[in-house]
Amino acid sequence: MSTTTTTTMQSSRPPIRPRDFSAQQPQTIRLYPLSNYTFGTKETQPEEDPSVLARLKRLEEHYEQYGMRRTCEGVLVCHEHNHPHVLMLQIANAFFKLPGDYLQFDDEEVDGFKKRLNERLAPVGSQFSGEGVNEDWEIGDTLAQWWRPNFETFMYPFLPGHVTRPKECKKLYFIQLPKKKVLSVPKNMKLLAVPLFELYDNTARYGPQLSAIPHLLSRYNFEFVDENDNVVAATPGTPFSSEKPTTKVLAEGDADEGMADYSAEGTENNGANVQ
């Protein structure tokens, strides 16, 4: 009988440790593994408008009655193989968006945003029980503001100097997921966990807003914990897992159910910038 011996290769030249390089750094963010979370589906949530033109028309009506529309979306982050992943929705097997939506005109910002997140991702009924079912959302830093100067598809990460009455402002907030949480996605959508390297510089697939997320998150240092709350890696200077992270479908229903007709112009996060 032969015996197999496993040998761990180590470099004969250990790394040079630089002096501390963490001044003026935001608080380190703890990321929990994707396996900590439970995912399910719930009733379909059809898009409010049948087309891009209808959505822009509704925006114009909102502006005339209430002024600039306020939209809130969340960047929900966990980790897989010690690499940050962002949770996002996919609609009609093509269009990607972050959880969230526009606020009602009389909503307070944070409470209104939590209400929108619950509409999209909170479980309903008694399908789930236990830890994480009623866990509140922890709304963190504002990561970005995108502006819509006119009643058109394009949004910008700055307000042009000649624009004094923007039609919409969209804010992206960092949301640190708790240790445990239960999420349910409408049956006409998919919930994906997309690694940062897949988003980076990938405007062709994800559009300018989503592909900018790795830049927005680069201000943070992360520590990655396992299912038992042990820190297994931290940035910077930690080894990368041998397994390559990939986009994972966490929950999905019937992708064609309740689908709006955005095929001609896409959505705002896929280049056409419509929401």
Disulfide bonds with the S-S distance in Angstrom:
none
